[in-house]
């Protein structure tokens, strides 16, 4: 598992489009702050914090494929 997740990774995990992840999910109150924030297109979040966020809100997620993250 990678230490960070891109918006594409978050979208795949949540089962939504990258556009939805960028425009909605990462802007929610309580969503972890990005650990890399070079620009709107170049951001990354700590994987452990993203997984904890989804667990805390009760989002059912499958175990991420180690090869895809």
One Martini backbone bead per residue (centre of mass of N, CA, C, O) as a GRO file, in nm:
protein
   69
    1UNK     BB    1   0.098   0.036   0.022
    2UNK     BB    2   0.064   0.353  -0.007
    3UNK     BB    3   0.119   0.648   0.180
    4UNK     BB    4  -0.045   0.779  -0.058
    5UNK     BB    5  -0.325   0.969  -0.205
    6UNK     BB    6  -0.511   1.033  -0.465
    7UNK     BB    7  -0.797   1.120  -0.615
    8UNK     BB    8  -0.810   0.856  -0.773
    9UNK     BB    9  -0.785   0.668  -0.529
   10UNK     BB   10  -1.032   0.775  -0.375
   11UNK     BB   11  -1.238   0.716  -0.594
   12UNK     BB   12  -1.193   0.410  -0.607
   13UNK     BB   13  -1.258   0.352  -0.309
   14UNK     BB   14  -1.558   0.500  -0.327
   15UNK     BB   15  -1.694   0.470  -0.620
   16UNK     BB   16  -1.604   0.726  -0.788
   17UNK     BB   17  -1.525   0.998  -0.933
   18UNK     BB   18  -1.276   1.222  -0.956
   19UNK     BB   19  -1.457   1.469  -0.960
   20UNK     BB   20  -1.607   1.403  -0.697
   21UNK     BB   21  -1.363   1.390  -0.514
   22UNK     BB   22  -1.266   1.682  -0.571
   23UNK     BB   23  -1.554   1.841  -0.527
   24UNK     BB   24  -1.644   1.680  -0.244
   25UNK     BB   25  -1.484   1.492  -0.049
   26UNK     BB   26  -1.217   1.677   0.011
   27UNK     BB   27  -1.429   1.919   0.126
   28UNK     BB   28  -1.503   1.792   0.374
   29UNK     BB   29  -1.563   1.787   0.684
   30UNK     BB   30  -1.287   1.599   0.823
   31UNK     BB   31  -1.108   1.582   0.603
   32UNK     BB   32  -0.807   1.538   0.531
   33UNK     BB   33  -0.523   1.683   0.483
   34UNK     BB   34  -0.293   1.746   0.274
   35UNK     BB   35   0.056   1.658   0.234
   36UNK     BB   36   0.016   1.746  -0.069
   37UNK     BB   37   0.005   2.104  -0.208
   38UNK     BB   38   0.088   2.230  -0.507
   39UNK     BB   39  -0.204   2.180  -0.636
   40UNK     BB   40  -0.504   2.090  -0.759
   41UNK     BB   41  -0.351   1.842  -0.922
   42UNK     BB   42  -0.122   1.827  -0.674
   43UNK     BB   43  -0.232   1.585  -0.456
   44UNK     BB   44  -0.203   1.438  -0.117
   45UNK     BB   45  -0.289   1.168   0.105
   46UNK     BB   46  -0.298   0.996   0.381
   47UNK     BB   47  -0.396   0.681   0.387
   48UNK     BB   48  -0.469   0.633   0.686
   49UNK     BB   49  -0.662   0.884   0.706
   50UNK     BB   50  -0.860   0.806   0.485
   51UNK     BB   51  -0.947   0.533   0.601
   52UNK     BB   52  -1.044   0.651   0.873
   53UNK     BB   53  -1.261   0.834   0.761
   54UNK     BB   54  -1.439   0.615   0.629
   55UNK     BB   55  -1.480   0.456   0.889
   56UNK     BB   56  -1.609   0.692   1.062
   57UNK     BB   57  -1.860   0.729   0.844
   58UNK     BB   58  -1.935   0.425   0.736
   59UNK     BB   59  -1.782   0.342   0.489
   60UNK     BB   60  -1.794   0.100   0.256
   61UNK     BB   61  -1.493  -0.079   0.200
   62UNK     BB   62  -1.269  -0.225   0.033
   63UNK     BB   63  -0.995  -0.382  -0.001
   64UNK     BB   64  -0.721  -0.270  -0.107
   65UNK     BB   65  -0.524  -0.301  -0.367
   66UNK     BB   66  -0.188  -0.319  -0.353
   67UNK     BB   67  -0.142  -0.251  -0.668
   68UNK     BB   68  -0.330   0.024  -0.674
   69UNK     BB   69  -0.179   0.183  -0.412
   0.00000   0.00000   0.00000
